[in-house]
């Protein structure tokens, strides 16, 4: 792979220097707060409206593909556009820069959390943070729901998805696959409920002039031999460390468990960060016992307040898992390696999906079946996010829950007498700030943290 040659050809083809592209992607990375919706909005504003690098239609087509993939769609979208503009080097730059600030920030916060998490001040800080995070997840349900639930069929899909995952513990991948099949079949049958809705400003997807244009560059055209070479390279980068850990340390090692679990997660976690977290929380908290429920909320709070994908919380999960089972290493060294390992096996497949699949997806612009599958999956994800918000509420607002296992039901029931009044008050205040007064996410998070500290100072928590 001659990255320098790729760079030169891309520069000549689009008139955008690699240095300028680096500055723009670094800017996107540093502004990538607020979850995938906010991150995608930032990219759209900078890449489509401000820089005019890519047309509205091509941006949305790339977004649709990334939303169908497992993993964080915003990071994959950055990789896709970077690859369109400057080949493999551009994809690596855009996708790598998108997660770099989050890696650094989450690692620093994880050190502080592991060292001082039991200190009253830090506990109070995260007590307030959890109340705000609960409201932010609930707001995500409303935001995604407004966009996705445009008719009764989509509302029904969301409701069925919620009931299936909350009351019957149906695995998330099954829900997503079923929704995709329904959406694809409905669109192919010509059902208007599954027709693609307008996006962007005024719902228009009209092609506009852009530096990239609508022509198909040479590197965008499908090439089977090239796809096999690229796929083999990225599969090796992803799976060789996993296999090496299994052979050297065995399956009982926490590092092998981290590598295996997050590699599996990279294959099955569809539907965005909030949906991913429902699956991770269930496994990391209830199966592996790497974290407690409130610690999962603390990790999400870290991810919400730092740039980068919300899925960066998985670095915190890997960090805490290895910190508590250092396997003969110092706890902080083991935790650092565990966090970086979780990040590596989570994000390496994202580059694989783009570099191998994107040339073929570029051929499918305007495909109605793909658009129908996307719409149905997005509707189902609304139900999954609602499940996540209720899971968070149970572990934020109540000190005790009781598992209910009566076939075919499997869910947690709150103990009403264990309601946490300060947490309830803070959650209501955060919800009022976001829904009534439309305050920004960072403002609400900062205010909730300050309220948590204030409650600790007056002895209420």
C-alpha positions in Angstrom: 0.0 0.0 0.0 1.7 3.2 -1.2 0.1 5.8 1.0 2.2 8.7 -0.4 1.1 7.8 -3.9 -2.5 7.6 -2.8 -2.2 11.0 -1.1 -0.8 12.7 -4.2 -3.4 11.3 -6.5 -6.2 12.3 -4.1 -4.8 15.8 -3.6 -4.7 16.3 -7.4 -8.2 14.9 -7.9 -10.0 16.9 -5.3 -7.9 20.0 -4.7 -7.8 19.4 -1.0 -4.3 19.0 0.6 -3.7 16.2 3.1 -2.6 18.9 5.6 -5.9 20.8 5.2 -7.8 17.5 5.6 -5.9 16.7 8.8 -6.9 20.1 10.3 -10.5 19.6 9.4 -10.7 16.1 10.8 -9.0 17.2 13.9 -11.6 20.0 14.3 -14.4 17.4 13.8 -12.8 15.2 16.4 -12.5 17.9 19.0 -16.1 19.0 18.5 -17.5 15.4 18.6 -19.5 15.8 21.8 -23.1 14.8 22.4 -23.5 11.3 21.0 -23.8 10.1 17.4 -26.7 12.5 16.5 -24.6 15.5 17.5 -21.4 14.1 15.9 -23.1 13.4 12.6 -24.6 17.0 12.7 -21.1 18.4 13.2 -19.8 16.4 10.3 -22.7 17.5 8.0 -22.2 21.1 8.9 -18.5 21.1 8.3 -18.1 18.7 5.4 -21.3 19.4 3.4 -22.3 22.9 4.2 -19.1 24.7 5.1 -16.4 22.9 3.2 -18.6 21.6 0.4 -16.4 18.5 0.2 -19.3 16.0 -0.4 -22.8 16.3 -1.6 -25.9 15.8 0.6 -27.0 12.7 -1.2 -23.6 11.0 -1.0 -23.2 11.9 2.7 -26.6 10.4 3.5 -25.9 7.3 1.5 -22.7 6.8 3.5 -24.6 7.4 6.7 -27.2 4.8 5.8 -24.6 2.2 5.3 -22.8 3.0 8.5 -26.1 2.8 10.4 -26.5 -0.7 9.1 -23.1 -1.8 10.4 -22.2 -3.0 13.9 -20.3 -0.4 15.9 -20.3 3.4 16.1 -21.9 4.9 13.0 -20.4 8.4 13.5 -16.8 7.1 13.6 -17.5 4.8 10.6 -19.0 7.7 8.7 -15.9 9.8 9.3 -13.8 6.8 8.0 -16.0 6.5 5.0 -15.8 10.1 4.0 -12.1 10.3 4.7 -11.7 7.2 2.4 -13.8 8.8 -0.3 -11.6 11.9 -0.3 -8.1 10.6 0.3 -8.2 6.8 -0.1 -7.0 4.5 2.7 -4.7 7.2 4.2 -7.7 9.5 4.5 -9.9 6.9 6.1 -7.2 6.0 8.6 -6.7 9.7 9.4 -10.4 10.6 9.7 -11.4 7.5 11.7 -8.3 7.5 13.9 -8.5 11.2 14.8 -12.2 10.8 15.6 -11.4 8.4 18.5 -8.0 9.7 19.6 -9.3 12.5 21.9 -11.7 10.1 23.5 -9.0 7.5 24.1 -6.8 10.0 25.9 -9.7 11.6 27.9 -11.3 8.3 29.0 -8.0 6.8 30.0 -7.2 9.8 32.2 -10.6 9.8 33.8 -10.3 6.0 34.4 -7.1 6.5 36.3 -8.8 9.1 38.5 -11.8 6.9 39.0 -9.8 3.8 39.9 -7.6 5.7 42.3 -10.1 8.0 43.9 -13.6 6.6 43.1 -14.3 5.8 46.7 -13.5 9.3 47.9 -16.6 11.2 48.9 -16.0 14.1 46.5 -15.6 11.9 43.5 -18.6 9.8 44.5 -20.7 12.9 44.8 -19.5 14.1 41.4 -20.6 10.9 39.7 -23.8 10.7 41.7 -24.9 14.0 40.1 -23.5 12.8 36.7 -25.7 9.7 36.7 -28.9 11.7 37.1 -28.0 13.8 34.1 -27.0 10.8 32.0 -30.4 9.2 32.7 -32.1 12.2 31.2 -29.8 12.3 28.2 -30.6 8.7 27.4 -34.3 9.4 27.7 -33.9 12.5 25.4 -32.2 10.2 22.9 -35.4 8.0 22.9 -37.5 11.1 22.1 -35.0 12.5 19.5 -34.6 9.2 17.6 -38.3 8.5 17.9 -39.4 11.7 16.3 -37.2 10.9 13.3 -37.9 7.2 13.0 -41.5 6.6 14.0 -43.3 8.3 11.2 -46.3 5.8 10.9 -48.0 3.1 12.8 -45.9 0.3 11.4 -42.7 1.9 12.7 -44.3 2.6 16.1 -45.3 -1.1 16.2 -41.8 -2.2 15.4 -40.4 0.0 18.2 -43.0 -1.3 20.7 -42.3 -5.0 19.8 -38.6 -4.5 20.1 -39.0 -2.9 23.6 -41.3 -5.7 24.8 -39.0 -8.4 23.4 -35.8 -7.1 24.9 -37.1 -5.8 28.2 -39.6 -8.5 29.2 -38.4 -11.6 27.3 -34.6 -10.9 27.1 -34.6 -11.6 23.4 -31.0 -11.1 22.1 -30.4 -7.7 20.5 -29.0 -9.1 17.3 -32.1 -11.1 16.6 -34.3 -8.0 17.0 -32.1 -6.1 14.6 -31.9 -8.8 12.0 -35.7 -9.4 12.2 -36.4 -5.6 11.8 -34.0 -5.4 8.8 -35.7 -8.3 7.0 -39.1 -6.8 7.6 -38.0 -3.4 6.3 -36.3 -4.9 3.3 -39.3 -7.0 2.4 -41.7 -4.1 3.0 -39.7 -1.8 0.8 -39.4 -4.3 -2.0 -43.1 -4.9 -1.9 -43.7 -1.2 -2.4 -45.3 -0.5 1.0 -45.3 3.3 1.6 -44.5 2.8 5.3 -41.0 1.7 4.4 -40.3 4.3 1.7 -37.2 6.4 2.5 -38.1 9.8 4.2 -36.4 13.0 3.3 -33.3 14.0 5.3 -31.3 17.1 5.8 -32.7 20.6 5.6 -36.2 20.6 4.4 -36.1 16.9 3.7 -34.3 17.4 0.5 -31.7 14.9 -0.8 -31.0 16.7 -4.0 -27.5 16.4 -5.3 -25.5 19.5 -5.0 -22.1 20.4 -6.5 -19.2 19.4 -4.3 -15.5 19.0 -4.6 -15.8 15.2 -4.7 -18.6 15.4 -7.2 -20.8 12.5 -8.3 -18.1 10.8 -10.4 -16.8 7.4 -9.2 -13.0 7.7 -8.5 -10.8 4.7 -9.4 -10.3 3.6 -5.7 -14.1 3.7 -5.1 -14.8 1.1 -7.8 -15.2 -2.5 -6.6 -12.2 -4.7 -7.1 -12.5 -8.3 -5.8 -8.7 -8.9 -5.6 -8.1 -5.7 -3.8 -11.0 -6.4 -1.4 -9.5 -9.8 -0.5 -6.1 -8.3 0.2 -7.5 -5.5 2.3 -9.9 -7.8 4.2 -7.0 -10.2 5.0 -4.9 -7.4 6.3 -7.6 -6.0 8.6 -8.7 -9.4 9.8 -5.1 -10.1 10.8 -4.8 -6.8 12.6 -8.0 -7.6 14.5 -7.8 -11.3 15.2 -4.1 -12.2 15.5 -3.8 -10.4 19.0 -7.0 -12.2 20.1 -5.7 -15.6 19.1 -2.2 -14.9 20.6 -3.8 -14.0 24.0 -5.9 -17.2 23.9 -2.9 -19.4 23.1 -0.5 -17.7 25.6 -2.8 -16.9 28.5 -5.8 -19.2 28.1 -9.5 -18.5 28.2 -9.5 -17.9 31.9 -7.4 -14.8 31.7 -9.2 -11.5 31.9 -7.3 -10.2 28.9 -8.5 -13.2 26.8 -12.0 -12.6 28.0 -11.8 -8.9 27.1 -10.5 -9.7 23.7 -13.1 -12.3 23.0 -16.1 -10.4 24.4 -15.4 -7.1 22.6 -14.6 -9.0 19.4 -17.9 -10.7 19.6 -19.6 -7.4 20.4 -18.0 -5.8 17.3 -19.9 -8.3 15.2 -23.4 -8.1 16.8 -23.8 -4.6 18.2 -26.0 -2.8 15.6 -28.0 0.3 16.0 -25.8 3.0 17.6 -24.1 3.6 20.9 -27.1 3.6 23.2 -28.3 0.3 21.8 -24.7 -1.1 22.1 -24.6 -0.2 25.8 -27.8 -2.2 26.6 -26.0 -5.3 25.4 -22.6 -4.5 27.0 -24.2 -3.6 30.4 -26.0 -6.9 30.5 -22.9 -8.9 29.8 -20.2 -6.9 31.6 -22.4 -6.3 34.8 -24.5 -9.5 35.0 -22.4 -12.2 33.3 -18.7 -11.2 33.8 -19.2 -9.1 36.9 -16.5 -6.7 35.7 -18.5 -3.7 37.0 -21.4 -2.8 39.2 -24.5 -1.2 37.6 -23.6 2.3 39.0 -20.1 2.0 37.6 -21.5 1.4 34.2 -23.5 4.6 34.6 -20.3 6.4 35.7 -18.5 5.2 32.6 -21.3 6.4 30.4 -21.1 9.8 32.1 -17.4 9.9 31.3 -18.1 9.2 27.6 -20.9 11.8 27.5 -18.6 14.5 28.8 -15.6 13.8 26.5 -15.2 14.0 22.7 -15.5 10.9 20.6 -18.0 8.1 20.3 -20.1 7.2 23.3 -18.9 3.6 22.7 -15.6 4.8 24.2 -17.2 3.7 27.5 -16.0 0.3 26.5 -12.5 1.4 27.1 -13.5 2.1 30.7 -15.1 -1.3 31.0 -11.9 -3.0 29.8 -9.9 -0.8 32.2 -11.9 -1.7 35.3 -12.1 -5.4 34.3 -8.3 -5.7 34.2 -7.8 -3.4 37.2 -9.8 -5.8 39.4 -8.0 -8.9 38.0 -4.5 -7.7 37.1 -3.1 -11.3 36.5 0.2 -10.6 38.3 0.8 -7.1 36.9 0.4 -3.9 38.8 -3.3 -3.0 38.8 -2.8 0.3 36.9 -0.6 -1.3 34.2 -3.1 -4.1 33.8 -6.0 -1.7 33.6 -4.2 0.4 30.9 -3.6 -2.7 28.8 -7.1 -3.9 29.3 -8.6 -0.5 28.3 -6.4 -0.3 25.2 -7.2 -3.9 24.2 -10.9 -3.3 24.5 -10.5 -0.2 22.3 -8.4 -2.1 19.7 -10.8 -5.0 19.1 -13.8 -2.6 19.2 -12.6 -0.2 16.5 -10.3 -2.3 14.2 -13.3 -4.0 12.7 -14.8 -0.6 11.9 -12.0 0.1 9.4 -12.5 -3.4 8.0 -16.2 -2.8 7.3 -15.5 0.5 5.5 -12.4 -0.4 3.5 -13.8 -3.7 2.2 -17.5 -2.9 1.9 -17.7 0.8 0.9 -16.7 0.3 -2.7 -19.6 -2.1 -3.2 -22.0 0.1 -1.2 -21.2 3.0 -3.5 -22.9 1.0 -6.2 -26.2 0.8 -4.2 -27.0 4.5 -3.9 -30.8 4.8 -4.3 -31.5 1.2 -3.5 -35.0 1.1 -2.0 -34.6 -2.3 -0.2 -31.5 -1.0 1.7 -33.4 2.2 2.7 -36.4 0.2 3.9 -34.2 -2.1 6.0 -32.5 1.0 7.5 -35.8 2.6 8.5 -37.1 -0.5 10.2 -33.9 -1.1 12.1 -33.9 2.6 13.3 -37.5 2.1 14.5 -36.5 -1.1 16.4 -33.5 0.7 17.9 -36.0 3.3 19.5 -37.4 0.4 21.5 -34.0 -0.8 22.5 -32.9 2.6 23.7 -36.1 2.8 25.7 -35.1 -0.4 27.3 -31.7 1.1 28.1 -33.2 4.2 29.7 -35.4 2.1 31.9 -32.5 -0.1 32.9 -30.5 3.0 33.9 -33.5 4.4 35.7 -33.9 1.3 37.8 -30.3 1.4 38.9 -30.2 5.2 39.4 -33.5 5.9 41.2 -33.7 2.7 43.2 -31.2 1.2 45.6 -32.7 -2.3 45.2 -34.1 -4.3 42.3 -35.5 -7.9 42.3 -34.9 -10.1 39.3 -38.1 -11.8 37.9 -37.6 -15.1 36.2 -40.9 -16.7 35.4 -40.9 -18.3 31.9 -41.1 -16.7 29.5 -40.5 -13.4 31.4 -37.0 -12.3 32.5 -36.7 -8.7 33.8 -35.7 -6.6 36.9 -38.5 -5.2 39.1 -37.7 -2.2 41.4 -38.3 -2.3 45.1 -40.5 0.8 45.5 -39.5 1.4 49.2 -35.8 1.7 48.1 -36.4 4.8 45.9 -33.4 7.3 46.2 -35.0 10.7 46.8 -32.0 12.9 46.0 -31.4 11.0 42.8 -35.0 11.3 41.8 -34.9 15.1 42.5 -31.7 15.6 40.5 -33.1 13.5 37.6 -36.3 15.6 37.5 -34.2 18.8 37.6 -32.0 17.6 34.7 -35.1 16.5 32.7 -36.6 20.0 33.2 -33.4 21.7 32.1 -33.2 19.6 28.9 -36.9 19.3 27.9 -38.4 22.5 29.2 -35.5 25.0 29.0 -33.5 23.4 26.2 -30.2 23.7 28.0 -27.1 22.2 26.4 -25.8 18.8 27.4 -22.6 20.0 28.8 -24.4 22.7 30.9 -26.7 20.1 32.3 -23.9 17.7 33.1 -21.9 20.3 34.8 -24.9 21.5 36.8 -25.7 18.0 37.9 -22.2 17.3 39.0 -22.2 20.5 41.0 -25.5 19.6 42.6 -24.1 16.2 43.5 -21.2 17.8 45.3 -23.5 20.3 47.0 -25.8 17.5 48.3 -22.7 15.7 49.7 -21.6 18.8 51.5 -25.0 19.2 53.2 -25.0 15.5 54.1 -28.0 14.4 52.0 -26.0 11.7 50.1 
